[in-house]
Amino acid sequence: MERIVLGYSGGLDTSVAIPWLAEKYNADVVAVTMDLGQCQALDAVRERALAIGALRAHVLDLREEFARAVILPALRACAIYEGKYPLATALGRPLIAKHLVEVARIEGATMIAHGGTNEGNDHLRFESAVRALDPSMTVIAPAMMWGFSRAEAIEYAKRRGIPVPPGAEGPNTIDTNLWGRSILCGVQDMWSEAPEDVYQLTKSPGEAPAQPAYVEIEFDKGVPMAINGVVMGFAELIQSLETIAGEHGVGRVDMVENRLVGPKSREFYEAPAAVVLHAAHKDLQVFVTPRDLERLTTDLGVKYADLVYTGQWYSPTREAIDALVAKVQEKVTGTIRMKLFKGGCHVVGRSSPFALYDHAMVELPLRAQSHAGLS
């Protein structure tokens, strides 16, 4: 019997996909759920997959790998899509694809299925990544093949006795991981403000504390190492900073986005830690890097973000940019002081042993001007 490895989120589409794939392909379905920091009870997700009919259900804790092997290179490359989106969802896809391929090889499967739909870019990201890693694998996108509307998928689930996940009948589609949340919101008219209840990681700026928070972030060669003098692992640091910044309303993004396919769309994101870390890292890099090299890295950051967004993580171009970025990061060491207040995130202090700033050299021409009566 054929065997299919399914990237299983526990949501409506991937739950419906288990019996649908089994029937359409006369196949055993092996579910793989990956913890990228989405704050779910994944043991319950595993039990749900088995109850629905999966032959086996694997749960993989990838939080540390996601932080170190994927988020960190993108942070050091200053990869922000179209100047706003820190790529939380997009960055998770290549890692998910990598482990789906690994499990498929272990299970002896020749087909990999995912929950991507034609509403976004994920199906292309998954397919590009799987093809790059193992061209022999067949990639299936059930939610793009079965032709169900959302209401029809819910009805299919109810007929099969599949529990409908909370929120599945609502207008919003949410994807969460360690680096942030993407929110495909029912509001797409370009004029109305997003309803407050779509946000979970960030407090409304108007309700944020009346006093700002000051956060000192220490970097060593472009790697965030400590917050306010407390050294911690990168994944833990992201979570800690998410809590602090979110409390002060920092990290909301409302943007008109150029999708990989189809027309422009309005997208909402929450990424408190990502917004703060990108601002801090970029400022420190500017502080220690010569002008021409800094401008080159800025251009490469745009290219890097495009590669991630379009599903080309596993490409020689990204690897080459990583090599140059690693060289630049050799001097991206120091401390950045951030002010978080009512949704705002501002650099208010910087220190580095490699700073390309000499206070004495700045003061000298100012004194000369003063003596000449030019100040």
C-alpha positions in Angstrom: 0.0 0.0 0.0 1.2 3.5 -0.8 2.3 5.7 2.1 1.9 9.5 2.4 3.6 11.7 4.9 1.4 14.7 5.8 2.5 17.9 7.5 -0.2 17.9 10.2 -1.1 21.1 12.0 -4.2 19.9 13.7 -6.3 22.5 11.9 -9.4 21.9 9.7 -7.7 21.3 6.4 -5.0 18.9 7.5 -7.5 17.0 9.6 -9.9 16.6 6.7 -6.8 15.6 4.6 -6.2 12.4 6.5 -9.3 10.5 5.4 -9.4 12.3 2.0 -5.8 11.2 1.2 -6.4 7.7 2.5 -9.4 7.2 0.2 -8.2 9.0 -2.9 -4.8 7.3 -3.0 -5.6 4.0 -1.2 -2.7 4.9 1.1 -1.6 4.9 4.7 -1.2 8.4 6.0 1.6 9.3 8.5 1.1 12.6 10.2 4.0 14.8 11.3 3.5 17.7 13.6 6.3 20.1 14.3 6.7 22.4 17.2 8.1 25.7 15.9 6.8 27.6 19.0 3.1 27.8 18.2 2.1 27.2 21.8 -0.2 24.3 21.2 -0.7 21.1 23.2 1.0 18.9 20.6 0.3 15.6 22.4 -3.4 16.4 21.9 -2.7 17.2 18.3 -1.0 13.8 17.9 -3.9 12.0 19.5 -6.3 13.8 17.2 -4.4 12.6 14.1 -4.4 9.0 15.3 -8.1 9.2 16.1 -8.9 10.5 12.6 -7.1 7.6 11.0 -3.4 8.3 10.7 -1.2 5.2 10.7 1.3 6.9 12.8 1.7 10.5 14.2 5.2 12.0 14.9 5.7 15.1 17.0 9.0 16.9 16.6 10.3 19.7 18.8 12.1 22.0 16.4 12.1 25.3 18.4 15.8 25.4 19.0 16.6 24.4 15.4 14.2 26.9 14.1 15.7 29.7 16.2 19.4 28.9 15.4 19.3 27.5 11.9 16.6 29.6 10.3 15.6 32.7 12.3 19.1 33.7 13.2 20.6 33.7 9.6 17.6 35.8 8.5 18.0 38.2 11.3 21.7 38.6 10.6 20.9 39.2 6.9 18.4 41.9 7.9 15.7 40.0 5.9 12.4 41.9 6.1 10.0 41.5 3.2 9.1 44.8 1.6 10.4 46.7 4.6 7.6 45.4 7.0 7.2 41.7 7.2 9.8 39.8 9.3 8.9 36.6 7.5 7.6 34.6 10.5 5.4 32.1 8.5 7.7 32.0 5.5 10.7 31.1 7.5 9.0 28.1 9.1 8.2 26.5 5.7 11.7 25.3 4.7 12.3 23.7 8.1 9.0 21.9 7.9 9.8 20.7 4.4 13.2 19.4 5.5 11.7 17.3 8.2 8.8 16.0 6.1 11.4 14.7 3.6 13.4 13.1 6.4 10.4 11.4 7.8 9.2 10.3 4.3 12.6 8.6 3.7 12.4 6.8 7.1 8.8 5.7 6.4 9.5 4.6 2.9 7.0 7.1 1.5 7.2 8.6 -2.0 4.5 11.3 -1.4 4.4 14.3 0.8 1.3 16.3 1.5 0.8 19.7 3.1 -2.0 22.0 4.1 -1.2 24.9 1.8 -4.1 26.5 -0.1 -4.4 28.7 -3.1 -5.1 31.7 -0.9 -1.5 32.3 -0.1 2.1 31.4 -1.0 2.7 28.4 1.2 2.0 25.7 -1.4 4.8 27.1 -3.6 7.2 27.3 -0.7 6.6 23.7 0.3 6.9 22.4 -3.2 10.0 24.4 -4.0 11.7 23.2 -0.8 10.8 19.5 -1.2 11.9 19.6 -4.8 15.3 21.1 -3.8 15.8 18.5 -1.1 14.5 15.4 -2.9 13.2 15.7 -6.5 12.0 12.1 -6.4 9.2 13.0 -3.9 5.7 13.7 -5.2 4.1 16.7 -3.4 0.4 16.8 -2.9 -1.8 19.8 -1.8 -5.1 18.3 -0.8 -6.8 21.6 0.0 -6.0 22.8 -3.5 -7.3 19.6 -5.1 -10.6 18.7 -3.4 -12.5 21.9 -4.3 -14.2 22.3 -1.0 -15.3 25.7 0.2 -14.6 26.3 3.9 -18.2 25.5 4.8 -18.0 22.3 2.7 -14.8 21.2 4.4 -16.5 21.7 7.8 -19.5 19.7 6.7 -17.1 16.9 5.4 -15.4 16.9 8.8 -18.7 16.6 10.7 -20.0 13.8 8.5 -16.8 11.8 9.2 -16.9 12.5 12.9 -13.7 14.7 12.7 -13.7 17.3 15.5 -13.8 20.8 14.0 -11.0 22.8 15.6 -12.0 26.0 17.6 -12.1 29.0 15.3 -12.3 27.0 12.1 -15.8 28.5 11.4 -14.6 32.1 11.9 -13.4 34.5 9.3 -9.7 34.5 10.3 -6.9 32.1 9.5 -4.0 32.2 11.9 -0.5 30.8 11.7 1.8 31.1 14.8 5.4 30.2 15.5 8.3 31.4 17.6 9.0 34.4 15.4 5.4 35.7 15.3 1.8 35.3 14.0 0.3 35.8 10.5 -3.3 36.7 10.4 -5.4 36.3 7.3 -8.2 38.5 8.4 -11.7 38.8 7.1 -11.1 42.5 6.8 -9.7 43.0 3.3 -11.5 46.3 2.2 -8.3 48.3 2.8 -10.2 51.0 4.8 -11.4 49.3 7.9 -9.2 48.9 10.9 -8.5 45.3 11.9 -10.7 44.2 14.9 -8.8 44.2 18.1 -9.6 40.6 18.8 -7.3 39.3 16.0 -4.3 40.2 18.1 -3.0 38.0 20.8 0.7 38.8 21.3 0.4 42.5 21.6 -1.6 44.9 23.8 -3.4 47.7 22.1 -1.0 50.7 22.0 -3.6 52.9 23.6 -3.9 50.5 26.5 -0.2 49.9 26.9 1.6 51.1 30.1 1.9 54.8 30.6 5.7 54.5 31.2 8.1 53.2 28.6 10.3 50.1 29.0 14.0 50.3 28.3 15.6 47.1 27.0 19.3 46.6 26.5 20.1 43.9 24.0 23.7 42.5 23.8 25.0 41.0 20.6 28.1 39.0 19.9 28.9 38.7 16.2 25.4 39.5 15.3 23.9 36.9 17.7 21.6 38.3 20.4 23.0 37.0 23.7 21.4 38.8 26.6 18.6 41.1 27.6 19.3 43.7 30.4 22.4 41.7 31.3 20.7 38.3 31.6 22.4 35.8 29.2 20.0 33.3 27.7 19.6 31.0 24.7 18.3 32.5 21.5 14.9 30.8 21.6 14.4 31.8 25.2 15.5 35.4 24.4 12.9 35.6 21.6 10.2 34.5 24.0 11.3 36.9 26.7 11.4 39.8 24.4 8.1 38.9 22.8 6.5 39.2 26.3 8.1 42.6 27.1 7.5 44.2 23.7 4.0 42.8 23.3 3.0 44.3 26.7 4.0 47.7 25.2 2.0 47.2 22.0 5.1 46.7 19.8 5.1 44.5 16.8 1.9 45.0 14.9 2.1 45.1 11.1 -0.7 46.0 8.7 0.6 46.0 5.1 -0.4 45.7 1.5 1.8 42.9 0.3 3.0 41.7 -3.1 2.2 38.0 -3.0 4.2 35.5 -5.0 1.1 34.6 -7.0 -2.1 36.5 -7.6 -3.0 40.1 -6.7 -1.7 42.2 -3.8 -3.3 41.4 -0.5 -3.8 43.0 2.9 -1.9 41.1 5.5 -1.7 41.5 9.3 1.2 40.2 11.4 2.3 40.3 15.0 6.0 39.9 15.7 7.1 41.8 18.8 10.5 40.1 19.3 11.2 40.2 15.6 10.5 43.9 15.2 12.7 44.8 18.2 15.6 42.5 17.3 15.6 43.6 13.7 15.7 47.3 14.7 18.4 46.7 17.3 20.6 44.5 15.0 20.3 46.9 12.1 21.3 49.9 14.2 24.3 48.1 15.6 25.4 46.9 12.2 25.3 50.4 10.8 27.3 51.6 13.9 30.2 49.2 13.2 30.2 48.8 9.4 31.8 51.0 6.7 29.3 52.9 4.5 29.7 51.0 1.2 29.6 47.6 2.9 26.6 48.6 4.9 24.8 49.7 1.8 25.7 46.4 0.1 24.3 44.4 3.0 21.1 46.4 2.9 20.6 45.5 -0.8 21.4 41.9 0.0 18.9 41.9 2.9 16.2 42.8 0.4 17.3 39.9 -1.9 17.5 37.5 1.1 13.9 38.4 2.1 12.7 37.8 -1.4 14.4 34.4 -1.5 12.7 33.4 1.7 9.3 34.7 0.6 9.4 32.9 -2.7 10.5 29.6 -1.3 14.1 29.6 -2.3 15.7 28.9 1.1 17.6 25.9 -0.3 19.4 27.8 -3.0 23.1 28.6 -3.7 22.2 32.3 -3.7 21.1 32.2 -0.1 24.2 30.2 0.9 26.4 32.7 -0.8 24.7 35.7 0.9 25.1 33.8 4.3 28.8 33.6 3.7 29.2 37.4 3.1 26.8 38.2 6.0 29.0 36.0 8.3 32.0 38.1 7.4 30.1 41.3 8.2 28.9 40.0 11.5 32.4 39.6 12.8 32.2 43.1 14.2 28.5 43.3 15.0 29.2 43.1 18.7 27.9 45.5 21.3 24.8 46.7 23.1 21.8 48.5 21.8 19.3 50.3 24.2 15.7 50.2 23.0 12.8 52.3 24.2 9.4 50.6 23.9 6.4 52.8 24.4 2.8 52.8 23.2 3.5 50.7 20.1 6.8 52.5 19.3 10.2 50.8 19.2 13.2 53.2 19.1 17.0 52.9 19.5 18.1 55.4 22.2 21.6 54.2 22.9 24.4 52.1 21.4 27.8 50.9 22.4 30.4 48.7 20.7 34.2 48.1 20.8 34.1 48.3 17.0 32.1 51.5 16.7 33.1 53.7 13.7 32.4 56.8 15.6 34.9 58.9 17.4 33.5 61.5 19.8 36.8 63.5 19.8 36.8 63.7 16.0 33.2 64.9 16.0 33.9 67.5 18.7 37.0 68.9 17.0 35.3 70.6 14.0 32.5 71.7 16.3 35.0 73.6 18.5 36.6 75.0 15.5 33.3 76.4 14.2 32.5 77.8 17.6 35.8 79.6 17.8 35.2 81.0 14.3 31.8 82.3 15.3 30.1 79.8 13.0 28.1 77.8 15.6 
